[in-house]
Amino acid sequence: MRHYLSSIILCMGLLMLGSCQSEKTDYVAFLYKYMPTSDSVDYSREYWERQVAISERARKEMPWAKLVPETEWKHFVVPVRVNNESLDDARTVIYEELAPRIMGMTMEEAALEVNHWCHEKVSYQPSDGRTSPPLATMANAIGRCGEESTFTVAAMRAVGIPARQVYCPRWSHTDSNHAWVEVWVADENGNGRWRFMGACEPEAVLDKGWFNWAASRAMLVHTRVFGADYNGKEEVLGRDKCYTEINCLPTYAPTKNLKVQVVDADGAPIADATVDFRVYNYAEFYPIATQKTDAEGKAAFTTGFGDLVVWVSTGDAFSAVYVPAKQEEVKITPSLNASSVCFEELDLYAPVSALPEPDRSIVDTVSVNGRRLMKEDSIRVAYQQAAFYWGEDELLRKARSNWQVIEEYLEEAENEAAARDYLINGLSEKDLRDVTMEALQDSATRVSTEPLRPYMEELEQILPSGLTPDAWLQWVDENITIDDESNPLKIFMSAVSVAKHKVTDSRSLEVFKVAGARALGMKAWLDATGAAYVEGSTPEAQNTSATGTLTVKAAENLKYFTDFNLARLVDGRPQSLNFDDEDQTLGNPFANGVELPEGAYLLVTGTRLLGGDVLATYQIVQVKAGEATVVSIAPRQSEKKATHDLLNLQDSDKDASATSVQG
């Protein structure tokens, strides 16, 4: 250790030039110090050393690199991971293509040019919650906003421009969310600050995007910075072992500091209570931020001027309190528990926009930037025409750039009909676009939104054979340790790594239970609560409660995620039940009854009005073991009700044509 520290000291004068060999080791050590467990076991040290080497090449060759302070370089250039994507060698590929194109530009010019390059490669298309890695997004020329921004951040960092993906986790005025990009840009004198842009949606200047008006209505815009030691100018929302969560909202919207105090029935402060700041979105009260109370029972949150539901929990006791837009202080006493009976109506008002809503019908074909966007569209379309399959086989068309892998797999299959059935029923459309031959030959199937890697054959060799479903779950309980602290965002660890290292996070553990069961020849899946279910196992082996049946009746054809939502109360906090997130028109899954673990559930209904306001209700529903519970719901009505089309249309989708002619 003494020799290591001495090497760092000797090299301090050479850091900016990247000529000290131990600097590379220092950044690799920085990555290993804060990376989640999944990244440390699923990717080799050689991989991380290679990524650091490319960042050091950019630091040496890019003219603006000398302007970037160490803090911004360390936290926003060196890290590879942006979201929950599987990691690839995009940094190397992108640098080779982009560096010659932007050499000689100012830092601001380069940032704008990188976004134009990104627009040549990728345009918007909605999809499921798995985030494609940058090279797959580029190869397939499409991505949802989370993938476009992941790709754009990767491109910026590859050429030495500090960048971060920022989120509005949920809008308050519409049922959707959005992600875009902030870049740190300095002038020639080294005066730098954070600026923003729409990912793969280049404007002629920074700090402009179709979403400006929407962001001015946001209740939170945030990002998670790699490294728990980040100390920037932004408000820190929280720190864990890997990340620093910061609040970026003041850049986009008027803000207030909402102060909460949690006290008991006698008025004494309650320390370490959980305070969730929740907005209504997709028919649930979604937690956009979570704080713990201090010794005085206090917590605070900088947010926008819209209504919130502040949900406070202290183990089994909880309360949900409506906080109107202009209120800045609230005192809450947890007064409910899982057996409480309650039914409440809430009128929730969305923030008023500080900016006019853009005319989405206008496509800019006149300005220099508008004509350039059209040219970039034509470049992207020409690439797709040349690289994709355009014949009659629907599977190959869906595979886009990956069609040759799918075709080769089908040609080599002993039974083509069975192979096609596996592709159609075992893989998602996004899987077809980036699945590897190794995963196909392994007959791997996705459990959740984890990266699809080969696991069947290797798990079959690693795991004990001849287990019953109960014995398999018992083996998992006895051999696998849960460590959520070292992977706070629960980024999926591969099933093979879980089997080898025997330590993982709670979400990866459930996926591993299913993957392992499948490798051992059992049928298994995740239920709506996210827990693994192995066919033939007993509730005792699954460590779950006995079950009852819940039926939700409605006078009209209501839609889950739009008109109503059900959340299980766990330690006094609601956790929504998840169904197919690819189907935004999902009807009422409870119409004929659904088997659920015994316990208390929060049932929320909502009617979104034109302009974004909501007429909501919530109630606690009890599901008892061996019993059938029937609940009737009737969302509140108004002549100002918005249509389902308006509710389900994402802002980024609505405005895709406002910046570009999409190919």
C-alpha positions as CSV (number, residue, x, y, z in Angstrom):
1,M,0.0,0.0,0.0
2,R,2.8,2.4,0.9
3,H,4.5,1.8,-2.5
4,Y,1.2,2.3,-4.3
5,L,0.6,5.6,-2.6
6,S,4.1,6.7,-3.4
7,S,3.6,5.9,-7.1
8,I,0.5,8.1,-7.2
9,I,2.3,11.0,-5.6
10,L,5.2,10.8,-8.0
11,C,2.8,10.9,-10.9
12,M,0.7,13.8,-9.8
13,G,2.5,16.3,-12.1
14,L,1.9,14.0,-15.1
15,L,-1.8,13.3,-14.6
16,M,-3.3,15.7,-17.1
17,L,-1.1,14.4,-19.9
18,G,-1.9,10.8,-19.1
19,S,1.7,9.8,-19.3
20,C,1.9,8.2,-15.8
21,Q,1.4,4.5,-16.1
22,S,0.1,4.2,-12.5
23,E,-2.7,6.6,-13.4
24,K,-4.4,3.8,-15.3
25,T,-4.1,1.6,-12.2
26,D,-5.6,4.4,-10.1
27,Y,-8.7,4.7,-12.3
28,V,-9.1,0.9,-12.5
29,A,-9.0,0.9,-8.7
30,F,-11.5,3.7,-8.6
31,L,-13.9,1.7,-10.7
32,Y,-13.5,-1.4,-8.6
33,K,-14.0,0.5,-5.4
34,Y,-17.5,1.7,-6.4
35,M,-18.8,-0.7,-9.1
36,P,-21.7,-2.9,-8.2
37,T,-20.9,-6.6,-7.5
38,S,-22.5,-7.6,-10.8
39,D,-19.9,-5.6,-12.8
40,S,-17.0,-6.9,-10.8
41,V,-17.9,-10.5,-11.5
42,D,-19.5,-10.4,-14.9
43,Y,-16.6,-8.5,-16.6
44,S,-12.9,-9.2,-16.4
45,R,-10.2,-6.9,-15.0
46,E,-8.8,-6.8,-18.6
47,Y,-12.1,-5.4,-19.8
48,W,-11.9,-2.5,-17.2
49,E,-8.3,-1.8,-17.9
50,R,-9.1,-1.6,-21.6
51,Q,-11.9,0.9,-21.0
52,V,-9.6,3.1,-18.8
53,A,-6.9,2.9,-21.5
54,I,-9.3,4.3,-24.1
55,S,-10.3,7.1,-21.8
56,E,-6.7,8.0,-21.3
57,R,-6.2,8.0,-25.0
58,A,-9.0,10.6,-25.3
59,R,-7.4,12.6,-22.4
60,K,-4.1,12.7,-24.3
61,E,-5.5,13.4,-27.8
62,M,-8.7,15.4,-27.4
63,P,-7.8,19.2,-27.3
64,W,-10.4,20.0,-24.6
65,A,-9.4,17.2,-22.2
66,K,-6.9,19.5,-20.4
67,L,-9.9,21.8,-19.6
68,V,-11.8,19.1,-17.7
69,P,-11.3,19.1,-13.9
70,E,-10.3,15.9,-12.2
71,T,-13.8,15.6,-10.5
72,E,-15.7,15.7,-13.8
73,W,-13.2,13.4,-15.5
74,K,-13.2,10.8,-12.8
75,H,-17.0,10.7,-12.4
76,F,-18.3,11.4,-15.8
77,V,-15.7,10.2,-18.3
78,V,-14.0,7.2,-16.8
79,P,-17.1,5.2,-15.8
80,V,-18.5,2.9,-18.5
81,R,-21.9,2.0,-17.1
82,V,-24.7,4.5,-17.8
83,N,-27.9,2.6,-17.0
84,N,-28.7,-1.1,-16.6
85,E,-27.4,-2.0,-20.0
86,S,-25.0,-4.9,-20.5
87,L,-21.5,-3.5,-21.1
88,D,-19.7,-3.7,-24.4
89,D,-16.6,-2.2,-26.2
90,A,-18.5,0.7,-27.6
91,R,-15.9,3.1,-26.2
92,T,-13.3,1.7,-28.5
93,V,-15.5,1.6,-31.6
94,I,-16.9,5.0,-31.1
95,Y,-13.6,6.7,-30.4
96,E,-12.1,5.4,-33.7
97,E,-15.1,6.7,-35.7
98,L,-15.7,10.0,-33.9
99,A,-12.3,11.3,-32.9
100,P,-11.2,12.4,-36.5
101,R,-14.6,14.0,-37.1
102,I,-14.4,16.4,-34.1
103,M,-10.7,17.0,-33.9
104,G,-10.0,20.8,-33.9
105,M,-13.4,21.8,-32.7
106,T,-14.1,23.7,-29.5
107,M,-15.6,21.6,-26.7
108,E,-19.1,23.0,-27.3
109,E,-18.9,22.4,-31.0
110,A,-17.7,18.9,-30.4
111,A,-20.6,18.1,-28.0
112,L,-23.1,19.3,-30.6
113,E,-21.3,17.3,-33.4
114,V,-21.3,14.1,-31.3
115,N,-25.1,14.4,-30.9
116,H,-25.4,14.9,-34.7
117,W,-23.4,11.7,-35.2
118,C,-25.7,10.0,-32.7
119,H,-28.7,11.1,-34.7
120,E,-27.2,9.6,-37.9
121,K,-27.0,6.3,-36.0
122,V,-30.2,6.1,-33.9
123,S,-33.8,7.3,-33.9
124,Y,-36.6,6.9,-31.3
125,Q,-38.7,3.7,-31.0
126,P,-40.4,2.6,-27.8
127,S,-39.7,-0.8,-26.4
128,D,-39.5,-2.8,-23.2
129,G,-37.6,-2.0,-20.0
130,R,-34.4,-3.7,-20.9
131,T,-31.7,-1.2,-22.0
132,S,-29.8,-2.3,-25.0
133,P,-26.0,-1.8,-24.9
134,P,-24.6,1.1,-27.0
135,L,-23.3,-1.1,-29.9
136,A,-26.6,-3.0,-30.2
137,T,-28.5,0.3,-30.2
138,M,-26.2,1.7,-32.9
139,A,-26.4,-1.5,-35.0
140,N,-30.2,-1.6,-34.9
141,A,-30.6,2.2,-35.4
142,I,-33.4,2.5,-32.9
143,G,-33.9,2.9,-29.1
144,R,-36.3,4.3,-26.6
145,C,-35.2,7.5,-24.7
146,G,-33.3,5.5,-22.1
147,E,-31.3,3.7,-24.8
148,E,-30.8,6.9,-26.9
149,S,-29.4,8.7,-23.9
150,T,-27.3,5.7,-22.8
151,F,-25.8,5.6,-26.3
152,T,-25.2,9.4,-26.4
153,V,-23.5,9.5,-23.0
154,A,-21.3,6.6,-24.1
155,A,-20.3,8.5,-27.2
156,M,-19.6,11.7,-25.3
157,R,-17.4,9.9,-22.7
158,A,-15.6,8.0,-25.4
159,V,-14.1,11.3,-26.7
160,G,-13.5,12.8,-23.3
161,I,-16.6,15.0,-22.9
162,P,-18.1,14.5,-19.3
163,A,-21.7,13.4,-19.7
164,R,-24.5,12.0,-17.6
165,Q,-27.9,10.6,-18.3
166,V,-30.6,12.6,-16.4
167,Y,-34.1,11.4,-15.7
168,C,-37.5,12.7,-14.9
169,P,-38.4,9.4,-13.3
170,R,-42.1,10.0,-13.8
171,W,-43.9,13.1,-15.2
172,S,-46.6,14.6,-13.0
173,H,-48.7,15.8,-16.0
174,T,-48.8,12.6,-18.1
175,D,-48.3,8.9,-17.7
176,S,-44.8,8.6,-18.9
177,N,-41.2,9.5,-18.1
178,H,-38.2,10.7,-20.0
179,A,-34.4,10.6,-20.1
180,W,-31.9,13.0,-21.8
181,V,-28.3,14.0,-21.6
182,E,-26.3,16.7,-19.7
183,V,-22.7,17.5,-20.8
184,W,-20.0,19.4,-19.0
185,V,-18.7,22.0,-21.5
186,A,-15.9,24.6,-21.0
187,D,-14.9,27.5,-23.0
188,E,-11.3,28.0,-24.1
189,N,-10.5,29.7,-20.8
190,G,-11.6,26.6,-18.9
191,N,-14.8,28.1,-17.6
192,G,-17.2,25.1,-17.6
193,R,-20.7,24.2,-16.6
194,W,-23.4,21.6,-17.2
195,R,-25.5,22.0,-20.3
196,F,-28.3,19.8,-21.7
197,M,-29.5,18.3,-25.0
198,G,-32.0,15.7,-26.3
199,A,-30.2,12.4,-26.9
200,C,-30.0,11.7,-30.7
201,E,-32.1,14.9,-31.1
202,P,-29.6,17.5,-32.0
203,E,-30.4,21.2,-31.9
204,A,-28.3,24.0,-33.3
205,V,-27.5,25.1,-29.7
206,L,-27.2,23.5,-26.3
207,D,-29.9,23.9,-23.6
208,K,-32.7,23.3,-26.1
209,G,-35.0,20.4,-26.7
210,W,-38.6,19.5,-27.4
211,F,-38.9,18.5,-23.7
212,N,-38.0,21.9,-22.3
213,W,-41.7,22.7,-21.7
214,A,-42.3,19.3,-20.1
215,A,-39.2,19.5,-17.9
216,S,-40.5,22.9,-16.6
217,R,-43.4,20.9,-15.1
218,A,-41.2,18.2,-13.6
219,M,-41.3,17.3,-9.9
220,L,-37.8,15.8,-10.1
221,V,-34.9,15.5,-12.6
222,H,-32.1,13.5,-11.2
223,T,-29.1,11.3,-12.0
224,R,-27.0,8.8,-10.1
225,V,-23.3,9.6,-10.3
226,F,-20.8,6.8,-10.2
227,G,-18.9,6.9,-6.9
228,A,-20.1,7.6,-3.4
229,D,-17.4,10.2,-3.0
230,Y,-18.9,12.7,-5.5
231,N,-19.1,16.3,-4.2
232,G,-20.5,18.6,-6.8
233,K,-22.6,21.7,-6.5
234,E,-25.9,19.9,-6.9
235,E,-28.2,18.9,-4.0
236,V,-27.4,15.3,-2.9
237,L,-30.5,13.2,-2.6
238,G,-28.7,10.2,-1.2
239,R,-25.5,8.1,-1.2
240,D,-25.0,4.4,-1.1
241,K,-22.0,2.1,-1.5
242,C,-21.7,2.8,-5.3
243,Y,-23.5,6.0,-6.3
244,T,-24.3,9.6,-5.3
245,E,-27.8,10.6,-6.3
246,I,-28.1,14.3,-7.2
247,N,-31.0,16.6,-7.9
248,C,-30.8,18.4,-11.2
249,L,-34.3,19.9,-11.2
250,P,-33.3,23.6,-10.6
251,T,-31.9,23.7,-14.1
252,Y,-35.3,23.1,-15.6
253,A,-38.2,24.1,-13.4
254,P,-39.2,26.5,-10.5
255,T,-38.5,24.7,-7.2
256,K,-39.4,24.7,-3.6
257,N,-37.9,22.9,-0.6
258,L,-40.5,20.7,1.0
259,K,-39.9,20.0,4.6
260,V,-41.4,17.0,6.4
261,Q,-41.4,16.1,10.0
262,V,-42.5,12.7,11.3
263,V,-43.8,12.5,14.9
264,D,-45.6,10.0,17.0
265,A,-49.0,10.4,18.6
266,D,-47.5,12.4,21.4
267,G,-45.6,14.7,19.1
268,A,-42.2,13.2,19.7
269,P,-40.0,13.1,16.6
270,I,-39.4,9.7,14.9
271,A,-35.9,9.1,13.6
272,D,-35.1,6.9,10.7
273,A,-38.6,6.9,9.3
274,T,-38.9,6.3,5.5
275,V,-40.3,9.3,3.6
276,D,-41.4,8.6,0.0
277,F,-42.3,11.6,-2.2
278,R,-44.7,10.2,-4.6
279,V,-46.4,11.4,-7.8
280,Y,-49.4,9.9,-9.5
281,N,-48.3,8.1,-12.7
282,Y,-49.5,5.0,-14.5
283,A,-52.3,4.7,-11.8
284,E,-49.8,4.3,-9.0
285,F,-48.3,6.7,-6.4
286,Y,-44.7,6.4,-7.7
287,P,-41.8,7.3,-5.4
288,I,-39.7,9.8,-7.2
289,A,-37.4,10.3,-4.2
290,T,-37.0,8.6,-0.8
291,Q,-35.4,10.1,2.4
292,K,-34.8,8.9,5.9
293,T,-35.7,11.2,8.8
294,D,-32.9,12.6,11.0
295,A,-32.8,12.6,14.8
296,E,-35.4,15.4,14.8
297,G,-37.7,13.4,12.6
298,K,-37.1,15.7,9.7
299,A,-36.5,15.2,6.0
300,A,-36.5,17.6,3.0
301,F,-36.7,17.5,-0.7
302,T,-36.3,20.1,-3.4
303,T,-39.2,19.6,-5.9
304,G,-41.5,21.4,-8.3
305,F,-44.8,23.1,-7.8
306,G,-47.2,20.2,-8.2
307,D,-49.2,18.1,-5.8
308,L,-47.5,15.2,-4.1
309,V,-48.5,12.2,-1.9
310,V,-46.0,12.0,1.0
311,W,-45.9,8.4,2.2
312,V,-44.3,7.9,5.6
313,S,-43.6,4.4,7.0
314,T,-42.0,3.2,10.2
315,G,-42.1,-0.6,9.8
316,D,-45.8,-1.7,10.0
317,A,-47.2,1.8,10.7
318,F,-47.6,4.3,7.8
319,S,-49.6,7.3,6.5
320,A,-50.2,8.8,3.1
321,V,-50.6,12.6,3.2
322,Y,-51.7,14.8,0.4
323,V,-49.4,17.9,0.0
324,P,-50.6,20.6,-2.3
325,A,-48.3,22.5,-4.6
326,K,-47.7,25.6,-2.6
327,Q,-47.3,23.9,0.8
328,E,-43.7,23.8,2.0
329,E,-44.0,22.2,5.4
330,V,-45.9,19.2,6.7
331,K,-46.0,17.2,9.9
332,I,-47.1,13.6,9.7
333,T,-47.9,10.9,12.3
334,P,-48.0,7.3,10.9
335,S,-51.5,6.2,11.9
336,L,-52.4,3.3,9.6
337,N,-51.3,-0.3,9.5
338,A,-51.9,-3.3,7.3
339,S,-55.2,-4.1,8.9
340,S,-56.6,-0.6,8.6
341,V,-59.7,0.2,6.7
342,C,-59.6,3.3,4.6
343,F,-60.9,4.8,1.4
344,E,-59.7,8.2,0.3
345,E,-60.4,10.5,-2.7
346,L,-57.6,12.9,-3.9
347,D,-57.7,15.8,-6.5
348,L,-54.1,16.0,-7.7
349,Y,-53.0,19.0,-9.6
350,A,-50.0,18.9,-12.0
351,P,-47.5,21.7,-12.2
352,V,-48.2,24.5,-14.6
353,S,-45.6,24.8,-17.4
354,A,-43.3,27.7,-17.3
355,L,-42.9,27.5,-21.1
356,P,-45.3,27.1,-24.0
357,E,-46.0,23.7,-25.3
358,P,-44.3,23.2,-28.8
359,D,-46.4,22.7,-31.9
360,R,-45.6,19.0,-32.6
361,S,-47.0,19.2,-36.1
362,I,-44.2,21.4,-37.3
363,V,-41.2,19.6,-38.9
364,D,-38.2,21.9,-39.4
365,T,-37.0,21.5,-43.0
366,V,-35.9,25.1,-43.5
367,S,-33.1,26.0,-41.0
368,V,-29.6,24.9,-41.4
369,N,-30.0,22.5,-38.5
370,G,-33.4,21.2,-39.9
371,R,-31.9,20.4,-43.3
372,R,-29.0,18.7,-41.6
373,L,-31.3,16.5,-39.6
374,M,-33.0,15.4,-42.8
375,K,-29.6,14.5,-44.3
376,E,-28.8,12.5,-41.1
377,D,-32.1,10.7,-41.4
378,S,-31.2,9.7,-45.0
379,I,-27.9,8.4,-43.8
380,R,-29.6,6.3,-41.2
381,V,-32.2,5.0,-43.6
382,A,-29.5,4.1,-46.2
383,Y,-27.7,2.1,-43.5
384,Q,-30.8,0.2,-42.6
385,Q,-31.6,-0.5,-46.3
386,A,-28.1,-2.0,-46.7
387,A,-27.7,-3.8,-43.4
388,F,-31.2,-5.2,-42.6
389,Y,-33.2,-8.1,-44.1
390,W,-36.1,-7.0,-46.2
391,G,-37.4,-10.3,-47.4
392,E,-40.6,-12.2,-46.5
393,D,-39.4,-13.9,-43.3
394,E,-41.0,-11.9,-40.4
395,L,-38.5,-13.2,-37.8
396,L,-35.5,-12.0,-39.8
397,R,-37.1,-8.6,-40.4
398,K,-37.7,-8.2,-36.7
399,A,-34.1,-9.1,-36.0
400,R,-32.9,-6.0,-37.9
401,S,-29.1,-6.0,-37.9
402,N,-28.9,-9.3,-36.1
403,W,-30.8,-11.2,-38.9
404,Q,-27.8,-13.2,-40.1
405,V,-27.3,-14.7,-36.6
406,I,-31.0,-15.7,-36.5
407,E,-30.8,-17.1,-40.0
408,E,-27.7,-19.1,-39.2
409,Y,-29.3,-20.5,-36.1
410,L,-32.3,-21.6,-38.1
411,E,-30.2,-23.2,-40.8
412,E,-28.2,-25.2,-38.3
413,A,-31.2,-26.3,-36.2
414,E,-32.0,-30.0,-36.4
415,N,-35.7,-29.1,-36.2
416,E,-36.4,-25.7,-37.8
417,A,-40.1,-25.6,-36.6
418,A,-39.0,-26.1,-33.0
419,A,-36.3,-23.5,-33.4
420,R,-38.8,-21.0,-34.7
421,D,-41.1,-21.8,-31.9
422,Y,-38.3,-21.0,-29.4
423,L,-37.5,-17.7,-31.1
424,I,-41.2,-16.7,-31.2
425,N,-42.2,-17.7,-27.7
426,G,-39.0,-17.7,-25.8
427,L,-37.5,-14.4,-26.9
428,S,-38.7,-10.8,-27.1
429,E,-38.5,-8.7,-30.3
430,K,-35.6,-6.8,-28.7
431,D,-33.9,-10.1,-27.9
432,L,-34.0,-11.0,-31.6
433,R,-32.0,-7.8,-32.3
434,D,-29.0,-8.5,-30.1
435,V,-29.1,-12.2,-29.0
436,T,-25.8,-14.0,-29.6
437,M,-25.4,-17.4,-31.2
438,E,-24.0,-18.7,-27.9
439,A,-27.3,-17.8,-26.1
440,L,-29.4,-19.3,-28.9
441,Q,-27.4,-22.6,-29.0
442,D,-27.8,-22.7,-25.2
443,S,-31.6,-22.4,-25.6
444,A,-31.5,-19.6,-23.0
445,T,-34.7,-17.7,-22.2
446,R,-35.2,-14.5,-20.4
447,V,-36.5,-14.4,-16.9
448,S,-37.0,-10.7,-16.4
449,T,-35.2,-7.8,-18.1
450,E,-31.7,-9.2,-17.4
451,P,-29.1,-9.4,-20.3
452,L,-29.7,-12.6,-22.2
453,R,-26.6,-14.7,-21.7
454,P,-26.0,-18.5,-22.0
455,Y,-26.7,-20.2,-18.8
456,M,-28.6,-23.5,-19.3
457,E,-25.7,-25.8,-20.1
458,E,-23.3,-24.3,-17.6
459,L,-25.8,-24.2,-14.7
460,E,-26.7,-27.8,-15.5
461,Q,-23.0,-28.7,-14.9
462,I,-22.5,-26.6,-11.8
463,L,-25.7,-27.3,-9.9
464,P,-26.5,-30.6,-8.2
465,S,-28.7,-32.9,-10.2
466,G,-31.8,-34.8,-9.3
467,L,-33.3,-32.1,-7.1
468,T,-37.0,-31.7,-6.6
469,P,-38.5,-28.2,-6.7
470,D,-38.5,-27.9,-2.9
471,A,-34.9,-29.3,-2.7
472,W,-33.8,-26.8,-5.4
473,L,-35.2,-23.8,-3.4
474,Q,-33.7,-25.2,-0.2
475,W,-30.3,-25.4,-1.9
476,V,-30.5,-21.8,-3.0
477,D,-31.4,-20.7,0.6
478,E,-28.5,-22.7,2.0
479,N,-25.9,-21.7,-0.5
480,I,-26.6,-18.2,-1.8
481,T,-26.1,-15.1,0.3
482,I,-28.0,-11.8,-0.4
483,D,-26.0,-8.6,-0.4
484,D,-28.0,-5.6,-1.6
485,E,-25.6,-3.1,-0.2
486,S,-22.9,-3.9,-2.7
487,N,-25.4,-3.6,-5.6
488,P,-27.9,-0.9,-4.5
489,L,-29.5,-0.5,-7.9
490,K,-29.8,-4.3,-8.2
491,I,-28.2,-4.4,-11.6
492,F,-28.6,-8.0,-12.8
493,M,-25.8,-10.4,-12.1
494,S,-25.6,-13.3,-14.5
495,A,-27.1,-16.6,-13.3
496,V,-23.7,-18.3,-13.9
497,S,-21.9,-15.8,-11.8
498,V,-24.4,-16.2,-9.0
499,A,-23.8,-20.0,-9.0
500,K,-20.0,-19.5,-8.9
501,H,-19.7,-16.6,-6.4
502,K,-22.7,-17.5,-4.3
503,V,-23.3,-13.9,-3.3
504,T,-25.8,-11.7,-5.1
505,D,-28.5,-9.0,-4.7
506,S,-32.1,-9.9,-3.9
507,R,-33.5,-9.3,-7.4
508,S,-30.8,-11.3,-9.2
509,L,-31.4,-14.1,-6.7
510,E,-35.0,-14.4,-7.8
511,V,-33.9,-14.5,-11.5
512,F,-31.3,-17.1,-10.5
513,K,-34.0,-19.3,-8.9
514,V,-35.9,-19.4,-12.1
515,A,-32.9,-19.8,-14.4
516,G,-31.5,-22.6,-12.2
517,A,-34.9,-24.4,-12.1
518,R,-35.1,-24.2,-15.9
519,A,-31.6,-25.6,-16.3
520,L,-32.6,-28.5,-14.0
521,G,-35.7,-29.2,-16.2
522,M,-38.3,-27.5,-14.0
523,K,-40.9,-25.0,-15.1
524,A,-40.4,-21.6,-13.3
525,W,-41.2,-18.0,-13.7
526,L,-41.4,-14.7,-11.8
527,D,-44.9,-13.8,-10.5
528,A,-46.4,-10.3,-10.4
529,T,-44.7,-9.5,-7.2
530,G,-41.2,-10.3,-8.7
531,A,-40.8,-13.4,-6.7
532,A,-39.7,-16.7,-8.2
533,Y,-42.2,-19.5,-8.6
534,V,-41.1,-23.0,-9.3
535,E,-43.9,-25.3,-10.4
536,G,-44.4,-28.1,-7.9
537,S,-42.9,-26.3,-5.0
538,T,-44.7,-25.7,-1.7
539,P,-45.3,-22.3,-0.1
540,E,-43.0,-23.2,2.7
541,A,-40.1,-23.9,0.3
542,Q,-40.8,-20.6,-1.5
543,N,-40.8,-18.7,1.8
544,T,-44.1,-17.1,0.7
545,S,-47.4,-16.6,2.5
546,A,-50.4,-18.8,1.7
547,T,-52.5,-17.4,-1.1
548,G,-56.0,-16.1,-1.6
549,T,-57.8,-14.9,-4.7
550,L,-58.5,-11.2,-5.6
551,T,-61.1,-10.2,-8.2
552,V,-61.5,-6.6,-9.2
553,K,-64.8,-5.8,-10.9
554,A,-65.6,-2.7,-12.8
555,A,-68.6,-1.4,-14.7
556,E,-66.5,-0.6,-17.7
557,N,-63.4,-2.1,-19.4
558,L,-60.7,-0.6,-17.3
559,K,-57.0,-0.9,-18.0
560,Y,-54.2,-1.8,-15.6
561,F,-51.4,0.9,-15.5
562,T,-54.0,3.4,-16.8
563,D,-57.2,3.3,-14.8
564,F,-56.0,1.3,-11.7
565,N,-53.0,-0.3,-10.1
566,L,-52.5,-2.8,-7.2
567,A,-49.5,-2.7,-4.9
568,R,-48.6,-5.0,-2.1
569,L,-47.8,-3.3,1.2
570,V,-44.4,-4.5,2.4
571,D,-43.1,-3.0,5.6
572,G,-45.7,-0.2,5.3
573,R,-44.7,0.7,1.7
574,P,-46.6,-0.1,-1.5
575,Q,-44.8,-2.2,-4.1
576,S,-46.8,-2.3,-7.4
577,L,-47.6,-5.6,-9.0
578,N,-46.0,-5.8,-12.4
579,F,-47.5,-7.3,-15.6
580,D,-46.3,-7.2,-19.2
581,D,-44.7,-3.8,-19.6
582,E,-44.6,-4.2,-23.4
583,D,-48.4,-4.0,-23.5
584,Q,-49.6,-0.6,-22.6
585,T,-53.1,-1.5,-23.5
586,L,-53.2,-4.3,-20.9
587,G,-56.8,-4.8,-19.7
588,N,-58.0,-5.8,-16.3
589,P,-55.9,-8.8,-15.3
590,F,-58.0,-9.2,-12.1
591,A,-61.4,-9.5,-13.9
592,N,-61.5,-13.3,-13.4
593,G,-59.5,-13.4,-10.2
594,V,-55.7,-13.6,-9.5
595,E,-54.0,-15.7,-6.9
596,L,-52.0,-13.5,-4.6
597,P,-50.0,-14.0,-1.3
598,E,-51.9,-13.3,1.8
599,G,-51.6,-9.7,2.9
600,A,-52.6,-6.1,2.6
601,Y,-52.7,-4.3,-0.8
602,L,-53.1,-0.7,-1.9
603,L,-55.7,-0.3,-4.7
604,V,-55.4,3.0,-6.6
605,T,-57.7,4.3,-9.3
606,G,-57.2,7.5,-11.3
607,T,-58.8,9.6,-14.1
608,R,-56.3,11.7,-15.9
609,L,-57.9,15.0,-17.1
610,L,-56.9,17.2,-20.0
611,G,-54.0,19.3,-18.8
612,G,-52.7,16.6,-16.6
613,D,-54.6,16.8,-13.3
614,V,-55.9,13.6,-11.8
615,L,-59.0,12.5,-9.9
616,A,-57.7,9.6,-7.7
617,T,-58.8,7.2,-5.1
618,Y,-57.0,4.7,-2.9
619,Q,-58.1,2.0,-0.5
620,I,-56.5,-0.9,1.4
621,V,-57.6,-4.3,0.3
622,Q,-57.1,-7.5,2.4
623,V,-56.3,-10.8,0.7
624,K,-56.8,-13.7,3.1
625,A,-55.4,-17.2,2.7
626,G,-57.8,-19.6,1.1
627,E,-60.5,-16.9,0.6
628,A,-61.8,-15.1,-2.4
629,T,-61.9,-11.3,-2.1
630,V,-64.0,-9.3,-4.6
631,V,-63.6,-5.5,-4.9
632,S,-65.7,-3.3,-7.2
633,I,-64.1,-0.1,-8.5
634,A,-65.4,2.9,-10.3
635,P,-62.8,5.6,-11.2
636,R,-64.1,9.1,-10.7
637,Q,-65.4,10.8,-13.8
638,S,-65.2,14.2,-15.4
639,E,-66.2,15.8,-18.7
640,K,-62.6,16.9,-19.0
641,K,-61.3,13.3,-18.9
642,A,-58.4,12.7,-21.3
643,T,-58.6,9.7,-23.7
644,H,-56.6,6.6,-23.3
645,D,-54.5,7.5,-26.4
646,L,-53.4,10.7,-24.7
647,L,-52.7,8.8,-21.5
648,N,-50.5,6.2,-23.1
649,L,-48.6,8.3,-25.6
650,Q,-45.1,9.0,-24.5
651,D,-43.9,12.6,-24.8
652,S,-40.7,11.5,-26.5
653,D,-42.9,9.6,-29.0
654,K,-45.3,12.4,-29.6
655,D,-42.4,14.8,-30.4
656,A,-40.2,12.5,-32.4
657,S,-41.2,14.2,-35.7
658,A,-40.7,17.7,-34.3
659,T,-37.0,17.5,-34.6
660,S,-36.5,15.1,-37.5
661,V,-38.2,13.3,-40.4
662,Q,-38.1,9.7,-39.0
663,G,-37.1,7.0,-41.5
